[in-house]
């Protein structure tokens, strides 16, 4: 993906790099998240940098002349509320009095609102990520959850408890406490719904508590509607 956008925007990038001095800051690392129609870009703080520039261009690429930029000062995040179907490349540069860095990693996003009713049974796959519970990273758990939707309000019934939440645009948020084998799991899910309403993907954060220990972790989640 980076090769495609760099090739597409090469004229602009080469010009920008020609204006930099050798002592310009290192490039930051960019991440982003979406919630409904709102996208938030965040990046790492670079030692010595005094300002940051957020660069954006339409996706698919429309050439170097389509690139715009926004100086966000010393902030390391920026949020904007867009529209259904909005699609952009984004990249960040760090700057100081010597000039601006190279581009960060280049990401792209598409704001897509799902109009589908998510009511039904869903086959979910949860893959363990970093955690303090001793659960091996990459360990997978497969389960079925029954989702009921009324407007933008949703519930998800699991074997170990009920989660409640809402749908905003294509972003599904669910939270609740699950109980299993003497443990309580405070659970938060953030899922993106595919435009056709047949798939979800995202992440979960959780905290386990029992009479003997406390620990926490994160997981990645994928789901497919069952017919």
Secondary structure as UniProt FT lines:
FT   HELIX           2..8
FT   HELIX           10..18
FT   TURN            22..23
FT   STRAND          30..35
FT   TURN            36..37
FT   STRAND          38..43
FT   TURN            47..48
FT   STRAND          51..58
FT   HELIX           64..66
FT   STRAND          68..71
FT   TURN            73..74
FT   STRAND          77..81
FT   TURN            84..85
FT   STRAND          87..96
FT   TURN            97..98
FT   STRAND          99..100
FT   STRAND          107..110
FT   STRAND          120..131
FT   TURN            137..138
FT   STRAND          140..150
FT   TURN            151..152
FT   STRAND          153..158
FT   TURN            159..160
FT   STRAND          161..168
FT   TURN            169..170
FT   STRAND          171..180
FT   TURN            181..182
FT   STRAND          183..193
FT   TURN            195..196
FT   STRAND          199..209
FT   STRAND          214..225
//
